[in-house]
Amino acid sequence: QVQFVESGGGLVQPGGSLRLSCAASGFTLDSYAIGWFRQAPGLEREGVSCISSSGGSTYYVDFVKGRFTISRDNAKNTVYLQMNSLKPEDTAVYYCATFSGYCSGYGWSYYGMDYWGKGTLVTVSS
């Protein structure tokens, strides 16, 4: 059975850091580009960052550039999101997904999500 399991969320103070993990099982992750998404209560889902299947290309939306870093370890079948300088507006459920589209250092376009994680809650508050 195909599964994504996100972990690493929790409560952190503004300016703090968290490292999220997305572990895949039931399939080999190295054939897929992966996106990290988030959704806050009452708001629509938004993309945060993506990484190509090889890890050679990454893209970040403007509101996380310079603060977040996406990476992957295909040998461990895991994708990571290092989040630094966290702000209250980063509070959301974070989840990972495969998608149809492209991910490059210059842009990210996606549609037709294929596999989804279950999400991990990040709360940034003093």
Contacts in CASP RR format, 6 or more apart in sequence:
PFRMAT RR
TARGET T0000
AUTHOR 0000-0000-0000
METHOD contacts of the structure
MODEL  1
QVQFVESGGGLVQPGGSLRLSCAASGFTLDSYAIGWFRQAPGLEREGVSC
ISSSGGSTYYVDFVKGRFTISRDNAKNTVYLQMNSLKPEDTAVYYCATFS
GYCSGYGWSYYGMDYWGKGTLVTVSS
1 25 0 8 1.000
1 26 0 8 1.000
2 24 0 8 1.000
2 25 0 8 1.000
2 26 0 8 1.000
2 27 0 8 1.000
2 115 0 8 1.000
3 24 0 8 1.000
3 25 0 8 1.000
3 26 0 8 1.000
3 117 0 8 1.000
4 22 0 8 1.000
4 23 0 8 1.000
4 24 0 8 1.000
4 95 0 8 1.000
4 96 0 8 1.000
4 97 0 8 1.000
4 115 0 8 1.000
4 116 0 8 1.000
4 117 0 8 1.000
4 118 0 8 1.000
5 22 0 8 1.000
5 23 0 8 1.000
5 25 0 8 1.000
5 117 0 8 1.000
5 118 0 8 1.000
6 20 0 8 1.000
6 21 0 8 1.000
6 22 0 8 1.000
6 94 0 8 1.000
6 95 0 8 1.000
6 96 0 8 1.000
6 117 0 8 1.000
6 118 0 8 1.000
6 119 0 8 1.000
6 120 0 8 1.000
7 20 0 8 1.000
7 21 0 8 1.000
7 23 0 8 1.000
7 120 0 8 1.000
8 18 0 8 1.000
8 19 0 8 1.000
8 20 0 8 1.000
8 21 0 8 1.000
8 120 0 8 1.000
9 18 0 8 1.000
9 20 0 8 1.000
9 94 0 8 1.000
9 120 0 8 1.000
9 121 0 8 1.000
9 122 0 8 1.000
10 18 0 8 1.000
10 120 0 8 1.000
10 121 0 8 1.000
10 122 0 8 1.000
10 123 0 8 1.000
11 123 0 8 1.000
11 125 0 8 1.000
12 18 0 8 1.000
12 86 0 8 1.000
12 122 0 8 1.000
12 123 0 8 1.000
12 124 0 8 1.000
13 124 0 8 1.000
13 125 0 8 1.000
13 126 0 8 1.000
14 86 0 8 1.000
14 87 0 8 1.000
14 88 0 8 1.000
14 124 0 8 1.000
14 125 0 8 1.000
14 126 0 8 1.000
15 84 0 8 1.000
15 85 0 8 1.000
15 86 0 8 1.000
15 87 0 8 1.000
15 124 0 8 1.000
16 84 0 8 1.000
16 85 0 8 1.000
16 86 0 8 1.000
16 124 0 8 1.000
17 82 0 8 1.000
17 83 0 8 1.000
17 84 0 8 1.000
17 85 0 8 1.000
17 86 0 8 1.000
18 83 0 8 1.000
18 86 0 8 1.000
18 122 0 8 1.000
19 80 0 8 1.000
19 81 0 8 1.000
19 82 0 8 1.000
19 83 0 8 1.000
20 36 0 8 1.000
20 80 0 8 1.000
20 81 0 8 1.000
20 82 0 8 1.000
20 83 0 8 1.000
20 94 0 8 1.000
20 120 0 8 1.000
20 122 0 8 1.000
21 78 0 8 1.000
21 79 0 8 1.000
21 80 0 8 1.000
22 34 0 8 1.000
22 36 0 8 1.000
22 78 0 8 1.000
22 79 0 8 1.000
22 80 0 8 1.000
22 81 0 8 1.000
22 95 0 8 1.000
22 96 0 8 1.000
22 117 0 8 1.000
23 76 0 8 1.000
23 77 0 8 1.000
23 78 0 8 1.000
24 77 0 8 1.000
24 78 0 8 1.000
24 79 0 8 1.000
25 77 0 8 1.000
27 115 0 8 1.000
28 77 0 8 1.000
29 72 0 8 1.000
29 74 0 8 1.000
29 77 0 8 1.000
29 78 0 8 1.000
29 79 0 8 1.000
30 53 0 8 1.000
30 54 0 8 1.000
30 74 0 8 1.000
30 77 0 8 1.000
31 53 0 8 1.000
32 53 0 8 1.000
32 98 0 8 1.000
32 114 0 8 1.000
33 50 0 8 1.000
33 51 0 8 1.000
33 52 0 8 1.000
33 53 0 8 1.000
33 98 0 8 1.000
33 99 0 8 1.000
33 101 0 8 1.000
33 102 0 8 1.000
33 103 0 8 1.000
34 50 0 8 1.000
34 51 0 8 1.000
34 72 0 8 1.000
34 79 0 8 1.000
34 96 0 8 1.000
34 97 0 8 1.000
34 98 0 8 1.000
35 47 0 8 1.000
35 48 0 8 1.000
35 49 0 8 1.000
35 50 0 8 1.000
35 51 0 8 1.000
35 70 0 8 1.000
35 79 0 8 1.000
35 96 0 8 1.000
35 97 0 8 1.000
35 98 0 8 1.000
35 99 0 8 1.000
35 103 0 8 1.000
35 110 0 8 1.000
36 47 0 8 1.000
36 48 0 8 1.000
36 49 0 8 1.000
36 50 0 8 1.000
36 70 0 8 1.000
36 79 0 8 1.000
36 81 0 8 1.000
36 94 0 8 1.000
36 95 0 8 1.000
36 96 0 8 1.000
37 45 0 8 1.000
37 46 0 8 1.000
37 47 0 8 1.000
37 48 0 8 1.000
37 94 0 8 1.000
37 95 0 8 1.000
37 96 0 8 1.000
37 97 0 8 1.000
38 45 0 8 1.000
38 46 0 8 1.000
38 47 0 8 1.000
38 48 0 8 1.000
38 90 0 8 1.000
38 92 0 8 1.000
38 93 0 8 1.000
38 94 0 8 1.000
38 95 0 8 1.000
38 122 0 8 1.000
39 45 0 8 1.000
39 46 0 8 1.000
39 92 0 8 1.000
39 93 0 8 1.000
39 95 0 8 1.000
40 91 0 8 1.000
40 92 0 8 1.000
40 93 0 8 1.000
43 92 0 8 1.000
46 61 0 8 1.000
47 61 0 8 1.000
47 108 0 8 1.000
48 60 0 8 1.000
48 61 0 8 1.000
48 64 0 8 1.000
48 68 0 8 1.000
48 81 0 8 1.000
48 94 0 8 1.000
49 58 0 8 1.000
49 59 0 8 1.000
49 60 0 8 1.000
49 61 0 8 1.000
49 64 0 8 1.000
49 68 0 8 1.000
49 70 0 8 1.000
49 81 0 8 1.000
50 58 0 8 1.000
50 59 0 8 1.000
50 70 0 8 1.000
50 99 0 8 1.000
50 103 0 8 1.000
50 108 0 8 1.000
50 110 0 8 1.000
51 57 0 8 1.000
51 58 0 8 1.000
51 70 0 8 1.000
51 71 0 8 1.000
51 72 0 8 1.000
51 79 0 8 1.000
51 103 0 8 1.000
52 58 0 8 1.000
52 103 0 8 1.000
52 104 0 8 1.000
55 71 0 8 1.000
55 72 0 8 1.000
57 103 0 8 1.000
57 104 0 8 1.000
57 105 0 8 1.000
58 70 0 8 1.000
58 103 0 8 1.000
58 105 0 8 1.000
59 103 0 8 1.000
59 104 0 8 1.000
59 105 0 8 1.000
59 106 0 8 1.000
59 107 0 8 1.000
59 108 0 8 1.000
60 66 0 8 1.000
60 68 0 8 1.000
60 70 0 8 1.000
61 108 0 8 1.000
63 89 0 8 1.000
64 83 0 8 1.000
64 90 0 8 1.000
67 83 0 8 1.000
67 84 0 8 1.000
67 85 0 8 1.000
67 86 0 8 1.000
68 81 0 8 1.000
68 82 0 8 1.000
68 83 0 8 1.000
68 84 0 8 1.000
69 81 0 8 1.000
69 82 0 8 1.000
69 84 0 8 1.000
70 79 0 8 1.000
70 80 0 8 1.000
70 81 0 8 1.000
70 82 0 8 1.000
71 79 0 8 1.000
71 80 0 8 1.000
71 82 0 8 1.000
72 78 0 8 1.000
72 79 0 8 1.000
72 80 0 8 1.000
73 80 0 8 1.000
79 96 0 8 1.000
81 94 0 8 1.000
83 90 0 8 1.000
83 122 0 8 1.000
86 122 0 8 1.000
86 124 0 8 1.000
87 124 0 8 1.000
88 124 0 8 1.000
88 125 0 8 1.000
89 124 0 8 1.000
90 122 0 8 1.000
90 124 0 8 1.000
91 122 0 8 1.000
91 123 0 8 1.000
91 124 0 8 1.000
91 125 0 8 1.000
92 121 0 8 1.000
92 122 0 8 1.000
93 119 0 8 1.000
93 120 0 8 1.000
93 121 0 8 1.000
93 122 0 8 1.000
94 119 0 8 1.000
94 120 0 8 1.000
94 121 0 8 1.000
94 122 0 8 1.000
95 116 0 8 1.000
95 117 0 8 1.000
95 118 0 8 1.000
95 119 0 8 1.000
95 120 0 8 1.000
96 116 0 8 1.000
96 117 0 8 1.000
96 119 0 8 1.000
97 113 0 8 1.000
97 114 0 8 1.000
97 115 0 8 1.000
97 116 0 8 1.000
97 117 0 8 1.000
98 113 0 8 1.000
98 114 0 8 1.000
98 115 0 8 1.000
99 110 0 8 1.000
99 111 0 8 1.000
99 112 0 8 1.000
99 113 0 8 1.000
99 114 0 8 1.000
100 110 0 8 1.000
100 111 0 8 1.000
100 112 0 8 1.000
100 113 0 8 1.000
100 114 0 8 1.000
101 109 0 8 1.000
101 110 0 8 1.000
101 111 0 8 1.000
102 108 0 8 1.000
102 109 0 8 1.000
102 110 0 8 1.000
103 110 0 8 1.000
END
